[in-house]
Structure formats: C-alpha cells, structure tokens
Amino acid sequence: HQDTGWVIRNLGVRDSVYLTALYQLSHAGVKKGVQVATWMGCMSNSTYYKLRPEPERPRGQGKCRECGAELKPVRWEGEGDPPLQGQLEGGYWIDPGGWRYLEDGENNHSCLVKRPDAR
C-alpha cells in the first residue's frame, strides 16, 4: 500500500466468470463518459473498431421492409396464447385478428406478456 496506494487482497480461484465480473464491477466507480471495464484481446476496443461495426439500428417504430408503411406497436388481446409466443424477433405474416394497436403513450408492459410455463 505504501508504494502504490492500492490494497490487494487474494480471493483465491473463482468457479464463475459471471461472479468474478459481478464482484469486480460491484467495487467499480461509475462516472459519465468514462468506461468502467476494459476489455483485452479479441474483445478489446481497438479490435472492435478494426471490425468496423455497423451503427446500431434505432429502436422503436420503423418502416416495413416490404411496403414501407410505418410500423405500429400492438398488443395481443385474442383468445389463448399469442401466435408469436416463443418465436424469435423478426417479420411474420400472421392473421391480424386478436391484435390491438396501442394508443399514443400506452406501453406494452412486460407484465402483460404471458411467460411460457417452466418445464
């Protein structure tokens, strides 16, 4: 501590990468504009930028790739399970019956989405 100002404590070997990261981040300070974690090797920032990643697509309402119409959020209010339950995110041609457009300002809360039964 006298030389560096750092206190080092050996916690031994951990069995979980997740728990190791959780421990380290629970002791990290967070400041706006400053990166908390530093990645090394194939996950480093310099490697990431060499790959020239595409900019993130904006979330929210978009346009239909087929016809260009504005997409609007909907909620399933039909009988039984929603027809897209368990499907990956994507475009599907389905019967529009049972769906309702959300009103302006109305959110599709996750508590209204029926979770599949644990098996």
C-alpha positions in Angstrom: 0.0 0.0 0.0 2.8 2.4 0.8 4.3 2.2 -2.7 1.2 2.3 -4.9 -1.8 3.3 -2.7 -3.5 0.0 -3.7 -4.7 -2.6 -1.3 -4.5 -6.1 -2.9 -6.4 -9.0 -1.5 -6.2 -12.5 -2.9 -9.6 -14.1 -3.1 -8.4 -17.4 -4.5 -9.8 -19.2 -7.5 -13.4 -18.5 -8.6 -15.5 -21.0 -10.4 -17.6 -18.5 -12.3 -16.7 -15.8 -14.7 -20.0 -14.1 -14.0 -19.4 -14.0 -10.2 -15.9 -12.7 -10.8 -17.2 -9.9 -13.0 -20.0 -9.2 -10.6 -17.5 -8.8 -7.7 -15.2 -6.5 -9.7 -18.0 -4.3 -11.0 -19.6 -4.0 -7.5 -16.3 -2.3 -6.5 -16.0 -0.1 -9.6 -16.7 3.6 -9.6 -19.0 4.8 -12.4 -18.6 8.2 -14.0 -20.3 9.6 -17.0 -18.1 9.4 -20.1 -15.6 7.0 -18.5 -15.5 3.3 -19.4 -15.8 1.2 -16.3 -14.5 -2.1 -17.7 -11.6 -2.6 -20.1 -11.7 -5.5 -22.5 -8.5 -7.2 -23.7 -7.5 -9.5 -26.5 -10.1 -10.3 -29.2 -12.7 -8.2 -27.2 -10.5 -5.0 -26.9 -11.8 -1.7 -28.1 -9.1 -1.4 -30.8 -10.0 -4.9 -32.2 -13.7 -3.9 -32.1 -13.2 -0.8 -34.1 -11.0 -2.6 -36.7 -14.0 -4.7 -37.5 -15.9 -1.6 -38.5 -19.2 -2.4 -36.8 -22.3 -1.0 -38.3 -24.1 1.6 -36.3 -26.9 0.4 -34.0 -30.3 0.4 -35.6 -32.6 2.8 -33.9 -35.1 1.0 -31.7 -38.8 1.8 -31.8 -41.2 2.4 -34.6 -39.7 1.7 -38.0 -40.8 1.1 -41.6 -42.0 -2.2 -43.1 -39.2 -3.6 -45.4 -41.9 -5.0 -47.8 -44.2 -2.0 -48.3 -42.6 1.0 -46.5 -45.6 1.5 -44.2 -44.9 2.8 -40.7 -44.8 0.0 -38.1 -47.1 0.5 -35.0 -46.9 -1.4 -31.7 -49.6 -3.9 -31.0 -50.9 -6.0 -28.0 -52.4 -9.5 -28.2 -55.9 -9.5 -26.8 -57.2 -12.6 -28.6 -58.1 -15.9 -27.1 -55.3 -18.2 -25.9 -51.6 -17.7 -26.3 -50.2 -15.1 -28.7 -49.4 -16.7 -32.1 -45.9 -15.4 -32.0 -45.1 -16.6 -28.4 -41.7 -18.3 -28.4 -40.8 -17.0 -31.9 -37.6 -15.1 -32.5 -37.8 -11.4 -33.2 -38.5 -10.9 -36.9 -41.1 -10.3 -39.6 -44.0 -12.8 -39.8 -47.2 -12.9 -41.9 -50.0 -13.8 -39.5 -53.7 -13.3 -39.1 -54.3 -9.8 -37.7 -57.3 -10.9 -35.7 -56.8 -10.7 -31.9 -54.3 -7.9 -32.0 -55.0 -4.2 -31.0 -52.9 -1.1 -31.8 -51.6 0.6 -28.7 -52.8 4.1 -28.1 -50.4 7.1 -28.0 -48.4 6.9 -24.8 -49.6 3.4 -23.9 -46.8 1.0 -23.2 -46.7 -2.7 -23.8 -45.6 -3.7 -20.3 -43.7 -6.9 -19.8 -46.2 -7.8 -17.1 -48.8 -8.2 -19.8 -46.8 -10.7 -21.7 -47.6 -14.2 -20.8 -44.4 -16.2 -19.9 -44.2 -19.8 -21.0 -44.7 -22.3 -18.2 -41.5 -23.6 -16.7 -40.9 -27.2 -17.8 
